[in-house]
Amino acid sequence: MTYRYVLRIRRLTNKERITVEAWPSRKEIATPTELRKPCFIIGSLSGPRTILVHYIVKELVKKYGALRTRKSLIIRFPDKSVEAIIDAYRLGLLLASLSKAKTDEEAENILRYIEKCTPEEVWFWTSKYLGLIKKATKPEKVIEALAILAK
């Protein structure tokens, strides 16, 4: 695999920030900037909506284990497990969607949809969101489409 996927939960003063990041799998294939920063962030969420995904994060901690530091919790998804990569992309898409959802009702609908959708749908929507399919697609349009599907 080209990337290794990491979930980070950082507790700031009164906020919590959850991100799903993709890092190079080996130092040899990383660019100099990728040694200290991820290649890309699949999704990120901060603020009160993080409560919506806590139960998913707890399930992932049970499933994959976690490393605790003073201010953060880190889950490293197994490199060679397709199921783990799907979990990483599903959570990343969910975080990205919740961060851009306009209303709480829309956020809850998107949560239910992404939680139940197939792995193929997760790949498709994440690719659209990250701009890998048709680069002109804006992330806001992808979230609108997900909100419509989630109704």
Backbone torsions as a table, in degrees:
resi	resn	phi	psi	omega
1	MET	NA	145.2	-178.0
2	THR	-80.1	-31.7	-176.6
3	TYR	-120.7	156.2	167.2
4	ARG	-118.1	141.8	-172.3
5	TYR	-108.9	138.4	-175.0
6	VAL	-133.9	135.1	173.1
7	LEU	-104.8	127.8	178.4
8	ARG	-122.0	132.9	172.3
9	ILE	-119.0	115.6	-179.9
10	ARG	-109.8	129.5	175.7
11	ARG	-98.9	111.6	176.8
12	LEU	-93.0	-171.3	-174.7
13	THR	-47.3	-67.3	178.9
14	ASN	-120.3	9.7	-175.7
15	LYS	-122.6	163.4	173.4
16	GLU	-129.0	140.8	179.8
17	ARG	-128.7	127.4	179.3
18	ILE	-116.8	128.6	178.1
19	THR	-134.5	148.9	170.8
20	VAL	-116.1	119.2	-173.1
21	GLU	-118.2	151.7	174.5
22	ALA	-113.3	121.6	179.8
23	TRP	-113.1	155.3	175.7
24	PRO	-61.8	142.6	-177.7
25	SER	-71.6	-27.8	178.7
26	ARG	-137.0	152.0	179.4
27	LYS	-64.9	-30.3	-177.2
28	GLU	-63.9	-30.6	-177.5
29	ILE	-96.1	-0.9	-179.2
30	ALA	-84.8	144.9	171.9
31	THR	-79.7	164.8	-179.2
32	PRO	-56.8	-34.8	179.6
33	THR	-75.1	-25.6	-178.7
34	GLU	-79.0	-5.8	177.0
35	LEU	-72.8	-26.6	-178.7
36	ARG	-114.8	-14.4	-179.7
37	LYS	-129.3	152.6	177.8
38	PRO	-68.6	158.3	176.6
39	CYS	-63.5	-44.8	175.6
40	PHE	-159.0	158.7	177.4
41	ILE	-107.0	122.5	-179.7
42	ILE	-70.3	-47.5	179.9
43	GLY	-159.1	154.9	-178.7
44	SER	-147.7	143.7	-179.4
45	LEU	-147.1	136.6	174.5
46	SER	-140.1	160.3	178.8
47	GLY	99.0	-162.4	-172.9
48	PRO	-68.1	-22.0	-179.3
49	ARG	-72.8	-8.6	177.5
50	THR	-63.0	-23.4	178.8
51	ILE	-60.8	-32.4	-178.5
52	LEU	-62.8	-25.6	-175.8
53	VAL	-108.5	4.5	-177.6
54	HIS	-59.3	-40.8	-178.5
55	TYR	-67.0	-31.9	177.1
56	ILE	-68.8	-42.5	179.4
57	VAL	-63.2	-40.8	178.6
58	LYS	-61.8	-40.0	176.8
59	GLU	-63.4	-40.4	179.5
60	LEU	-67.8	-35.4	176.7
61	VAL	-63.6	-43.1	177.6
62	LYS	-63.9	-38.7	-175.2
63	LYS	-74.5	-43.2	-172.1
64	TYR	-115.5	-10.1	-176.2
65	GLY	80.7	165.8	-177.5
66	ALA	-148.9	156.3	176.2
67	LEU	-110.2	125.8	179.1
68	ARG	-101.3	134.6	171.3
69	THR	-118.0	-174.4	-177.2
70	ARG	-60.0	-44.6	-174.4
71	LYS	-117.1	4.5	-176.1
72	SER	-146.7	167.8	175.4
73	LEU	-127.0	131.8	-175.9
74	ILE	-125.6	127.5	173.6
75	ILE	-112.8	123.5	175.3
76	ARG	-102.1	114.4	-179.5
77	PHE	-73.3	139.1	179.2
78	PRO	-58.3	136.7	-175.1
79	ASP	-65.0	-41.5	-170.5
80	LYS	-97.7	6.7	-179.0
81	SER	-97.9	117.0	178.6
82	VAL	-65.7	-37.5	178.7
83	GLU	-60.8	-40.5	179.1
84	ALA	-66.3	-39.4	179.1
85	ILE	-66.9	-39.9	176.1
86	ILE	-61.9	-43.0	177.7
87	ASP	-60.1	-41.5	179.6
88	ALA	-63.9	-46.1	-179.6
89	TYR	-68.8	-37.5	178.3
90	ARG	-62.1	-47.2	179.6
91	LEU	-67.4	-38.9	178.2
92	GLY	-61.9	-44.3	177.5
93	LEU	-63.7	-40.2	178.7
94	LEU	-63.2	-45.6	179.1
95	LEU	-62.1	-44.3	179.7
96	ALA	-63.0	-41.8	-178.8
97	SER	-66.9	-44.0	-179.6
98	LEU	-66.2	-31.4	-179.8
99	SER	-70.9	-24.9	-178.2
100	LYS	-104.8	-5.9	179.9
101	ALA	-64.6	140.0	-174.6
102	LYS	-81.6	-39.2	-178.0
103	THR	-123.2	163.8	177.8
104	ASP	-67.6	-34.9	178.0
105	GLU	-64.2	-43.5	177.6
106	GLU	-62.0	-41.4	179.4
107	ALA	-62.0	-43.0	179.5
108	GLU	-66.6	-39.1	177.7
109	ASN	-64.1	-44.0	178.7
110	ILE	-63.0	-41.3	178.0
111	LEU	-57.2	-49.0	-180.0
112	ARG	-62.8	-41.1	-178.5
113	TYR	-65.6	-50.2	-176.6
114	ILE	-66.4	-33.0	179.5
115	GLU	-64.8	-32.3	-175.2
116	LYS	-102.0	-10.1	-174.5
117	CYS	-72.4	160.9	-177.5
118	THR	-75.3	161.3	176.8
119	PRO	-57.8	-34.8	179.3
120	GLU	-63.5	-40.6	177.6
121	GLU	-65.8	-38.8	177.3
122	VAL	-60.1	-47.7	179.3
123	TRP	-59.5	-46.7	-176.9
124	PHE	-61.1	-53.5	-175.9
125	TRP	-67.3	-35.3	177.0
126	THR	-67.5	-40.1	177.5
127	SER	-62.3	-42.6	177.6
128	LYS	-63.5	-44.5	-177.8
129	TYR	-63.3	-42.6	-178.6
130	LEU	-79.1	-6.9	177.6
131	GLY	83.1	20.8	178.8
132	LEU	-80.4	-27.9	175.4
133	ILE	-108.2	121.8	-179.6
134	LYS	52.4	86.4	-172.9
135	LYS	-57.2	-20.7	-178.2
136	ALA	-77.7	-9.4	-178.9
137	THR	-70.0	127.5	179.0
138	LYS	-87.3	143.1	179.3
139	PRO	-56.2	-33.7	-179.9
140	GLU	-62.6	-36.8	178.1
141	LYS	-66.9	-37.7	178.0
142	VAL	-64.5	-41.9	179.8
143	ILE	-66.1	-40.4	176.5
144	GLU	-60.1	-43.1	179.0
145	ALA	-63.8	-42.9	177.0
146	LEU	-62.3	-39.3	178.7
147	ALA	-63.9	-39.0	178.4
148	ILE	-66.8	-43.8	178.4
149	LEU	-64.9	-31.6	-175.4
150	ALA	-75.8	-15.5	-178.1
151	LYS	-66.2	NA	NA
